[in-house]
Amino acid sequence: QNTELATVVENASMLQSVGLNGFGVIVRSSGKLVPTERASRSDKIQVCYTVAKNTVVGAGDKELYVQLLDPSNTVLGANEQVQFGDNVINYSIISKFNYENKNLNICEFIAPNESFAKGKYTVNVYNKKELISTSEFILK
């Protein structure tokens, strides 16, 4: 029973993300961001999500790993690796934030390695080794 209870508490003490979406943006010289669905016009990919309220997780500095895959399943952005036990995750960017036990909206920007290809992009968010959210979008 203690082992089962420890597993339940461990699962409940994980940060969760909701409302994950990604889209291309055009960066104007004024700094204004204009959403676009065209790969050739996109300067960056904006990935936004909400870290859900969780009273079991302690407040403080937290981090989630964002992975952006292009249509050929190549990791865009930093494409660095992090290892958790036996699992190795390639990530595009690390979202670092101060969590205060309430909903928190986060947006990250990922620049292209060269240019964005047309097709279906996949965004994954990991909390350590656990995949907590995934989403897809298309650039034309």
Secondary structure, 3 states (H helix, E strand, C coil): CHHHHHHHHHHHCCCCEEEEEEEEEEECCCCCEEEECCCCCCCEEEEEEEECCCCCCCCEEEEEEEEEECCCCCECCCCEEEEECCEEEEECEEEEEEECCCCEEEEEEECCCCCCCCEEEEEEEEECCEEEEEEEEEEC
